[in-house]
Amino acid sequence: MFDLRLPAGLLFTLIGLLLAGFGVVSPAEIYRRSFGLNVNLAWGLVVLAFGLVMLGAAWRARRRALSDR
């Protein structure tokens, strides 16, 4: 059975890594408009966490399905 959590988790994890990585290497001057808050890093970590939760849920479902056999 196809579990949508796996590709969605991979996609969100990849996008979160890219966004957080950009937030780490980008200059601080571009965050003046957002009161000095590194929005790319913050949201990159949020998206990364969501992707990892989705991957964890897919992994748990797969383990549960294999143990029920």
Residue, then its C-alpha position, 0 to 999 in steps of 0.5 A: m500500500f502506498d503511504l503518502r507520508l514518505p514522499a511528503g516527508l522527504l519533500f518537506t525535509l529537503i525543502g527545510l534543509l535548503l531553507a535552513g541552510f540558506g538562513v545560516v549562510s545568508p548575510a544578516e543585513i537582509y533581515r532588517r525588515s523582519f526586525g533582525l529575525n532570521v526568518n529563513l532559518a526559523w521557518g526552515l527548522v519548522v519545515l524540517a521538523f515537520g518533514l522529520v515527523m512525517l518520515g517518522a510516522a511513515w517509518r512507524a506505519r511500515r514497521r507496524a505493517l511488517s510486524d502484523r504479517 
